[in-house]
Amino acid sequence: QVQLVESGGGLVQAGGSLRLSCAASGRTFNTYVMGWFRQPPGKERDFVGDISWRTGSTYYTDSVKGRFTISRDNAKNTVYLQMNSLKPEDTAVYYCAGDPTRLDNGTYFAKTWGQGTQVTVSS
Protein backbone atom coordinates (compact mmCIF):
# COMPACT_ATOMS: atom_id res chain seq x y z
CA GLN A 1 0.00 0.00 0.00
CA VAL A 2 1.24 3.48 -0.90
CA GLN A 3 0.55 6.48 1.27
CA LEU A 4 0.49 9.98 -0.20
CA VAL A 5 0.78 13.24 1.71
CA GLU A 6 0.32 16.60 0.00
CA SER A 7 1.67 19.87 1.30
CA GLY A 8 2.31 23.40 0.14
CA GLY A 9 -1.19 24.76 -0.25
CA GLY A 10 -2.21 28.18 0.96
CA LEU A 11 -3.58 31.58 0.06
CA VAL A 12 -2.01 33.51 -2.81
CA GLN A 13 -2.97 36.53 -4.86
CA ALA A 14 -3.85 36.20 -8.51
CA GLY A 15 -0.71 36.09 -10.62
CA GLY A 16 1.27 34.49 -7.83
CA SER A 17 2.86 31.08 -7.53
CA LEU A 18 2.72 28.06 -5.27
CA ARG A 19 4.50 24.72 -5.28
CA LEU A 20 2.70 21.68 -4.01
CA SER A 21 4.47 18.54 -2.91
CA CYS A 22 3.24 14.98 -2.75
CA ALA A 23 5.39 12.62 -0.71
CA ALA A 24 4.89 8.92 -1.33
CA SER A 25 5.74 6.20 1.16
CA GLY A 26 5.15 2.49 1.43
CA ARG A 27 5.18 0.13 -1.55
CA THR A 28 6.01 2.81 -4.11
CA PHE A 29 7.86 0.49 -6.50
CA ASN A 30 4.63 -0.68 -8.14
CA THR A 31 3.25 2.81 -8.76
CA TYR A 32 4.12 4.01 -12.24
CA VAL A 33 2.29 7.30 -12.74
CA MET A 34 1.44 10.07 -10.31
CA GLY A 35 -1.45 12.34 -11.04
CA TRP A 36 -2.60 15.70 -9.74
CA PHE A 37 -6.29 16.52 -9.44
CA ARG A 38 -8.29 19.40 -8.06
CA GLN A 39 -11.78 19.90 -6.73
CA PRO A 40 -13.14 23.44 -6.79
CA PRO A 41 -15.82 24.39 -4.25
CA GLY A 42 -19.11 22.73 -5.10
CA LYS A 43 -17.72 20.97 -8.16
CA GLU A 44 -16.41 17.56 -9.07
CA ARG A 45 -12.78 16.56 -8.91
CA ASP A 46 -10.92 17.21 -12.18
CA PHE A 47 -7.70 15.95 -13.68
CA VAL A 48 -4.84 18.47 -13.73
CA GLY A 49 -1.89 16.46 -15.02
CA ASP A 50 0.36 13.49 -14.44
CA ILE A 51 3.95 12.31 -14.58
CA SER A 52 5.70 9.01 -15.14
CA TRP A 53 8.02 8.02 -12.31
CA ARG A 54 10.35 6.25 -14.75
CA THR A 55 10.58 8.63 -17.70
CA GLY A 56 9.44 11.93 -16.24
CA SER A 57 7.07 12.45 -19.15
CA THR A 58 4.15 14.69 -18.31
CA TYR A 59 0.66 15.44 -19.52
CA TYR A 60 -1.56 18.40 -18.62
CA THR A 61 -5.12 19.41 -19.03
CA ASP A 62 -5.52 22.37 -21.39
CA SER A 63 -6.51 24.89 -18.72
CA VAL A 64 -3.14 24.66 -16.95
CA LYS A 65 -0.75 24.17 -19.88
CA GLY A 66 2.01 26.75 -19.81
CA ARG A 67 1.27 27.69 -16.19
CA PHE A 68 1.64 24.47 -14.21
CA THR A 69 4.61 22.12 -14.22
CA ILE A 70 4.80 18.66 -12.70
CA SER A 71 8.17 17.23 -11.72
CA ARG A 72 9.45 14.40 -9.59
CA ASP A 73 12.37 13.55 -7.36
CA ASN A 74 12.74 9.78 -7.45
CA ALA A 75 15.26 9.75 -4.62
CA LYS A 76 12.76 11.47 -2.34
CA ASN A 77 9.69 9.65 -3.72
CA THR A 78 8.13 13.06 -4.15
CA VAL A 79 6.28 14.73 -6.99
CA TYR A 80 5.73 18.45 -7.28
CA LEU A 81 3.16 20.72 -8.86
CA GLN A 82 4.59 24.14 -9.61
CA MET A 83 1.76 26.55 -10.22
CA ASN A 84 2.50 29.94 -11.77
CA SER A 85 0.27 32.77 -12.96
CA LEU A 86 -2.45 31.56 -10.65
CA LYS A 87 -6.02 32.63 -11.27
CA PRO A 88 -9.02 32.74 -8.92
CA GLU A 89 -10.51 29.83 -10.87
CA ASP A 90 -7.54 27.70 -9.78
CA THR A 91 -8.98 27.78 -6.25
CA ALA A 92 -9.57 24.18 -5.22
CA VAL A 93 -8.47 21.34 -3.01
CA TYR A 94 -5.56 19.71 -4.80
CA TYR A 95 -4.97 15.97 -4.58
CA CYS A 96 -2.25 13.67 -5.78
CA ALA A 97 -3.04 10.12 -6.79
CA GLY A 98 -1.15 6.96 -7.62
CA ASP A 99 -1.76 5.38 -11.03
CA PRO A 100 -4.99 7.23 -11.83
CA THR A 101 -7.21 5.65 -14.47
CA ARG A 102 -10.03 7.45 -16.24
CA LEU A 103 -13.25 5.48 -16.15
CA ASP A 104 -15.94 5.44 -18.84
CA ASN A 105 -18.14 7.81 -16.84
CA GLY A 106 -15.37 10.41 -16.77
CA THR A 107 -14.41 9.92 -13.17
CA TYR A 108 -11.05 8.59 -12.04
CA PHE A 109 -10.00 5.54 -10.10
CA ALA A 110 -6.60 5.53 -8.42
CA LYS A 111 -4.67 3.03 -6.35
CA THR A 112 -4.37 5.67 -3.66
CA TRP A 113 -5.26 9.29 -3.01
CA GLY A 114 -3.70 11.87 -0.78
CA GLN A 115 -5.74 13.83 1.74
CA GLY A 116 -5.66 17.02 -0.31
CA THR A 117 -4.30 20.50 0.25
CA GLN A 118 -6.29 23.72 -0.13
CA VAL A 119 -5.20 26.33 -2.63
CA THR A 120 -7.02 29.65 -2.57
CA VAL A 121 -6.30 32.36 -5.13
CA SER A 122 -7.63 35.79 -4.31
CA SER A 123 -8.47 38.34 -6.99
Phi, psi and omega in degrees: 000137179256137174250139181236135179229118178269154174205167174105357179290171179165194181256131181217151177281154177305138183092349181276187184227153172215152172237121176266148176239150176225107181266128181254139176221166181094214185278069186283346187293339181254023173249123190256328183229139174246131180246155172245137179227165175214149180231103177292162180302127177074008182237172179280162178286133183241152176286137177253309181179174178210170182214143175275130177300320189282312187260340184080004180292145185234160176215140184229150170287153189302324187293344182244356181301134180086347179245324182252145177225129176258135177220170178218154174237100185297325181295329181260000183052044185229137172246155185233152172232103177273122183243117180244164178049048184295146181240156177305328180288354173278354179300125184183169165272128183257134182236146166254157185213146179265126178050059179291143179229127180282128180270167182300330182275005177093349177275174183239140168254143176219152178299324179203152178235147170281178184276346178095152176222136186278132172239124179236125181247118181268150182268000000 
